[in-house]
Amino acid sequence: MTHSATLQLHQVAIGRGDFILCDDVNLTLHAGDVCHLVGENGLGKTTLLNQIAGLLPTTHGTITKSPLVYVSHQLGISPVLTVAQNLRFLFSLYDVQADNDTIDTALDMVGLYGLGDTSSVQLSAGQKRRIGLARLFIMTPTHAPLWLLDEPLTALDVAMVAKLEKRMGEFANMGGAVLATSHQAMQGANRVLDLAEFAL
Ligand SMILES: Nc1ncnc2c1ncn2[C@@H]1O[C@H](COP(=O)(O)OP(=O)(O)OP(=O)(O)O)[C@@H](O)[C@H]1O
């Protein structure tokens, strides 16, 4: 990995086994980068994020990465837990000590203050997404310098989209790097990775 790179993809093939969607993908992200990952449906954006996160194997090329936070399209919110319990679980994945004040602050940042004891099954789609995103308003590059975000803006209202875009910029300014998919415009991105350039 080049000096200070947070993420480096070198001639990476995106796909599953012999099913290759994109080839020779190169990308280097440094502290301060917010990269918008674009491409039509089914081109391999989620597959690439899964490969970077280590959830799928990479058979061709190399991926070098810093510790990361992955907010997947499947948010991993359990319907049988309360909002606060879900958030505590998500923080525990990153060894973040989440006391009550931290939970309250995170919920406040995503407009869910006071809903900590609510059963998550009662939440709307956008509110569930907000639980998944709440950790981003607490975590800094010291916890993990790389964020992988799969469709983070989906199902959010206009105000929350603006707030999240601002937060990504703050994280980058603190020394983090972000790789995020979105089918809508993403304010604040200084880089674009367009998978159409690598499609087979
Ligand atoms: N679990 C799976 N098993 C086999 N193939 C899969 C699986 N998940 C996705 N695929 C296939 O991999 C390809 C890429 O899917 P992927 O979800 O990475 O695309 P994407 O670019 O993120 O699409 P979208 O914009 O619709 O979210 C698709 O052809 C899809 O059918």
The ligand as an ORCA input file, in Angstrom:
! r2SCAN-3c Opt
* xyz 0 1
  N     -25.728    -14.236     -3.093
  C     -25.502    -14.201     -4.409
  N     -25.243    -15.325     -5.089
  C     -24.988    -15.315     -6.416
  N     -24.978    -14.187     -7.150
  C     -25.229    -13.037     -6.518
  C     -25.508    -12.964     -5.122
  N     -25.698    -11.668     -4.789
  C     -25.580    -10.971     -5.937
  N     -25.304    -11.792     -6.961
  C     -25.095    -11.380     -8.356
  O     -23.918    -10.610     -8.426
  C     -24.113     -9.535     -9.339
  C     -23.716     -8.247     -8.688
  O     -24.575     -7.982     -7.607
  P     -24.332     -6.722     -6.681
  O     -25.337     -6.793     -5.577
  O     -22.905     -6.636     -6.310
  O     -24.664     -5.498     -7.688
  P     -24.828     -3.964     -7.383
  O     -23.989     -3.213     -8.371
  O     -24.579     -3.665     -5.947
  O     -26.362     -3.762     -7.735
  P     -27.483     -2.750     -7.191
  O     -27.200     -1.410     -7.790
  O     -28.738     -3.347     -7.731
  O     -27.441     -2.774     -5.679
  C     -25.568     -9.595     -9.811
  O     -25.583    -10.177    -11.091
  C     -26.226    -10.494     -8.819
  O     -27.250    -11.252     -9.436
*
